[in-house]
Amino acid sequence: MPLEKIALISDVHGNLTALDAVLDDIESRGIERVINLGDLVGKGPRGSEVVDRCDKACDVNIRGNWDDLLPVWGDESSLEMIWWRDELRQDQRDWLRALPLSHDLLISGRRIRLFHASATSPHVRVRAHHTAAEFDGMFANTPMTGGGAQPSMVGYGDIHDTFVEVAHGRTLFNVGSVGNPLDEPVPCYAILEGVVDEPAQAPFGLQFVRVPYDVEGEIAAAAGLGMPALDPYAVELRTAVYRGVQGA
């Protein structure tokens, strides 16, 4: 039974330089299938280009919280939100809003569910340090995920913080962030390896990959485009310190 590798990316947030570095690394490993767990836009300067790149490079794109809300943000929003919204074409806004909210896989006997933030909604956050009830909830069938067999493994994005947790035969993992990592300032993505569509147990692997990129080049691109909120964005990219706690 041949093993296949699938790359999982998330939270690019308009950082085209980081996305290109990660996609180049994925290609160098001979991986042909890429699944994107959402938040393509916002925070970074080139959401429009990221949308076009992911539309072509990814087999599946899942809708994140920014992808869901940014296209419909009103003119009464903050300067930053209006800038990121208007950077997108109307067809891209429509495309983002039409993306699915979850995606299921069967690999080496493991039922794997992928979504952006939680099984409830792309707007409901489950952090790396969570309760037992939150852990259980990630594996539940909900109106967002639909019915069918419950997963034994769940992967998500949203929190920009890579981790893996195994408990009672279930695995919860976060793929981290490509464009705005907040655990260390190096983009991260995940690789699933196994026999796709195989209901019986077979060899299986989960790997995390860190890919350095030209951080200063991305900050310069944001400055050249006149992106608002440049200073906190630059600090996040250089240090992985979230803007909400900068200077605290």
C-alpha positions in Angstrom: 0.0 0.0 0.0 1.7 3.2 -1.1 1.9 6.1 1.4 0.8 9.5 0.4 1.8 12.9 2.0 -0.7 15.7 2.4 0.4 19.2 3.5 -1.8 21.2 5.9 -1.3 25.0 6.0 -3.2 27.7 7.9 -3.4 31.4 8.8 -1.4 32.9 5.9 -3.0 36.3 6.7 -1.9 38.1 3.5 1.8 37.2 4.0 2.8 36.3 0.5 6.5 35.9 1.2 5.9 33.3 3.9 3.4 31.5 1.7 5.7 31.2 -1.2 8.5 29.9 1.0 6.2 27.2 2.5 4.7 26.2 -0.9 8.3 25.9 -2.3 9.2 23.7 0.6 6.1 21.5 0.1 7.0 21.2 -3.6 10.6 20.3 -2.8 9.3 17.3 -0.8 7.3 16.0 -3.7 4.0 16.7 -2.0 1.2 17.3 -4.5 -1.8 17.7 -2.2 -2.3 20.8 0.0 -5.2 21.6 2.3 -5.6 25.1 3.7 -7.3 25.6 7.0 -8.3 29.2 6.5 -7.6 32.8 7.4 -6.0 33.7 4.1 -6.6 37.4 4.5 -6.3 40.3 7.0 -3.4 41.4 9.2 -0.9 41.3 6.3 -0.5 43.3 3.1 -1.2 41.0 0.2 -4.5 39.1 0.8 -5.5 39.4 -2.8 -2.4 37.7 -4.1 -2.6 35.1 -1.3 -6.2 34.2 -2.3 -5.3 33.7 -6.0 -2.2 31.6 -5.0 -4.1 29.4 -2.6 -7.0 29.0 -5.1 -4.5 27.4 -7.5 -2.1 25.6 -5.1 -4.6 24.1 -2.6 -6.9 21.1 -3.2 -9.2 22.3 -0.4 -9.5 25.8 1.2 -11.5 26.1 4.4 -13.1 29.3 5.6 -11.6 31.0 8.6 -13.0 33.7 10.8 -11.3 36.5 8.9 -12.4 35.0 5.6 -15.9 34.9 6.8 -16.2 38.4 8.2 -13.7 40.6 6.3 -15.6 40.5 2.9 -18.8 41.9 4.5 -17.2 44.4 6.9 -19.0 47.8 6.6 -17.5 51.2 6.1 -18.0 52.0 9.7 -15.2 49.6 10.6 -11.7 50.6 11.6 -9.3 52.0 9.0 -7.4 48.7 9.1 -10.4 46.5 8.4 -11.5 48.8 5.5 -8.0 48.6 4.0 -7.8 44.8 4.2 -11.3 44.5 2.8 -10.8 46.9 -0.1 -7.5 45.2 -1.0 -9.7 42.2 -2.2 -11.6 42.1 -5.4 -15.3 41.4 -5.2 -14.9 38.0 -6.8 -12.4 37.1 -4.1 -14.7 38.3 -1.4 -17.5 36.1 -2.8 -15.1 33.1 -3.1 -14.0 33.4 0.5 -17.5 33.5 1.8 -18.4 30.4 -0.2 -15.6 28.2 1.2 -16.5 25.1 3.3 -16.2 25.1 7.0 -14.8 21.6 7.5 -13.3 18.8 5.6 -13.0 15.1 6.5 -10.3 12.5 5.5 -9.7 8.8 6.0 -6.0 7.9 6.2 -4.6 4.6 7.4 -7.8 3.8 9.4 -7.9 7.3 11.1 -10.9 9.5 10.5 -9.4 13.0 10.4 -11.5 16.2 10.6 -10.0 19.6 9.6 -11.5 23.0 10.3 -10.3 26.5 11.2 -11.1 27.1 14.9 -13.6 24.6 16.4 -16.4 22.2 15.5 -18.9 24.9 16.5 -17.8 27.8 14.4 -14.7 29.5 12.8 -15.3 32.2 15.4 -15.2 30.0 18.5 -11.6 29.7 19.7 -10.0 26.7 21.5 -6.6 27.5 22.8 -3.6 25.2 23.3 -4.4 25.2 27.0 -8.0 24.1 27.0 -10.5 22.2 29.2 -11.4 18.6 28.9 -14.9 19.7 27.7 -13.3 21.8 25.0 -11.2 18.9 23.9 -14.2 16.6 23.7 -16.1 19.2 21.8 -13.5 19.3 19.0 -14.5 15.7 18.1 -18.3 16.2 18.2 -20.6 16.2 15.2 -22.2 19.6 14.9 -24.4 21.6 12.5 -21.1 23.0 11.1 -19.3 19.6 10.6 -22.4 17.5 9.7 -23.0 13.9 10.7 -21.4 10.6 10.0 -18.6 8.9 11.9 -17.0 11.0 14.5 -13.3 11.7 13.9 -10.5 10.1 15.9 -8.1 12.9 14.9 -8.8 16.6 14.5 -6.5 19.3 13.0 -7.1 23.0 13.2 -5.5 26.5 12.9 -6.7 29.9 14.3 -4.5 30.2 17.4 -1.2 30.5 15.5 0.3 28.1 18.1 1.5 24.6 17.1 0.8 21.6 19.4 -0.3 18.0 19.5 -2.3 16.3 22.2 -3.2 12.6 22.4 -5.8 11.3 24.9 -7.9 8.2 25.1 -7.3 7.2 21.5 -8.0 10.7 20.0 -5.4 13.2 18.7 -5.9 16.9 18.6 -3.3 19.0 16.8 -2.8 22.6 15.6 -0.9 23.1 12.4 0.4 26.6 13.4 0.5 29.6 11.2 2.2 30.3 7.9 2.0 34.0 7.8 1.7 35.1 11.4 3.1 32.5 13.8 2.8 33.4 17.5 4.7 30.5 19.1 8.1 31.3 17.4 8.6 33.7 14.5 9.1 30.9 11.8 6.2 29.7 9.6 4.9 26.3 10.4 2.9 23.7 8.5 2.0 20.0 9.0 2.3 16.9 6.9 0.0 13.9 7.2 1.4 10.7 5.8 -0.5 7.4 5.3 -2.7 5.4 3.0 -5.5 7.6 1.8 -9.0 6.2 1.9 -7.8 3.1 3.7 -10.3 2.0 6.4 -7.9 -0.5 8.0 -4.9 0.5 10.2 -1.7 1.2 8.2 1.5 3.1 8.8 0.7 6.8 9.6 2.7 9.9 10.4 2.2 13.5 11.5 5.1 15.9 11.1 5.5 19.6 11.7 7.8 21.7 9.4 9.3 25.1 10.1 10.3 27.2 7.0 12.4 30.4 7.4 11.6 33.2 5.0 12.5 36.9 4.3 10.7 38.6 7.2 12.2 42.0 6.4 11.2 41.7 2.8 7.6 41.1 3.8 7.6 44.1 6.2 9.0 46.2 3.4 6.3 45.1 1.1 3.7 46.1 3.7 5.3 49.5 4.2 5.5 50.1 0.4 1.8 49.4 0.1 0.9 51.8 2.9 -0.7 49.1 5.1 -2.1 50.5 8.4 -1.0 48.9 11.7 2.4 48.3 10.3 4.4 48.7 13.5 2.6 46.0 15.6 2.5 43.7 12.5 6.3 44.1 12.1 6.8 43.2 15.8 4.7 40.1 15.5 6.6 38.9 12.4 10.0 39.5 14.0 9.3 38.3 17.5 6.0 36.3 17.6 4.7 38.6 20.3 1.0 39.2 19.8 0.1 42.9 19.3 -2.4 42.7 22.1 0.4 42.2 24.7 3.1 44.3 23.0 4.4 46.9 25.5 2.5 45.2 28.4 
